[in-house]
Amino acid sequence: MRFLVEAFDKTTDFQASAIELPEGYAEQLKSIMGWKTEQQGWEGYDLTLQQLRAIEALTHHSFEDSRYYFQLTCNGI
């Protein structure tokens, strides 16, 4: 499963960027997102600020930018 953090412009709703997370974070993401079932590979989730910060801490990558809202997508391989 591939996981991407996607940034969308708050004004236009256009996707501004998508960053693929490194492999090996599936279990941690499951906990952060509160998933009770396995992902199918087509889901997309709006991220709360708390979830975004937890993903930033996990990956050591800063995503937060006030111009965008963020989603986590699951993409089957």
N, C-alpha and C positions, 0 to 999 in steps of 0.2 A: 504494500500500500504506500502510495506517495501522499504526503501531506504538504499543502501549500498555504502560506499566509498571503492573502490577497488584499491590496489596498484599493479602496474606491473613493473617488472624489466626492466630497459631501455635496457639492453644488450640482455636478453633472451626472453623478452615479457611474461615470466611466471608470473602468479599471485602470489604475495608475501603475500598478506593479504587482508582481507575484513572485514570491520567494519560496523555493522548495526547501523544506526542512531536511536536515540530514537524516539518514536512516537510523533506526534504533530508538525512536522516541514514542512508539505506539502505546506502550503501557502508561507512560507518563502523561501523554495526551489524553488517554482514556480517563485518567484520574482528574486532570485539569478540567476536562469538558463534562465530566459526570456521566459518561456513556455507560449504559447498563448492558448494551448488546454490541456485538461486533459490527464494524462499519462495512457497508457493501461496496463502496468505491465510487459513489456518485453523490455523496452528501456535501452540503455546504452549511456552515454555521456562522451566524453573526457572533463576533467576539465581544464580550464585556471587557471593560478596562482591566478588571482583575484577571481574567483569562489571558488577555494580551500580555500583561506584565509577567504572569507565570510562564508563558511561552518564551518571553524575552529572557527570563532568568534561566530557564532550562537550556536555551540554545546560545546564550551569550550574544544575542543579536538584538539591536534596538529597532523596533518597528514603529513605535508610537509617533504620530504626527497629527496635529490638530486639524489639518486639511482633509484628512481621510477617515473613513470608518473601515474596519477590518473584518475579514471573514477567514475561517479556516475551512479548506476544502479537502476532501478525501478522494483520491483518485486511484482506482484499481489498476493493477499492473497487468 
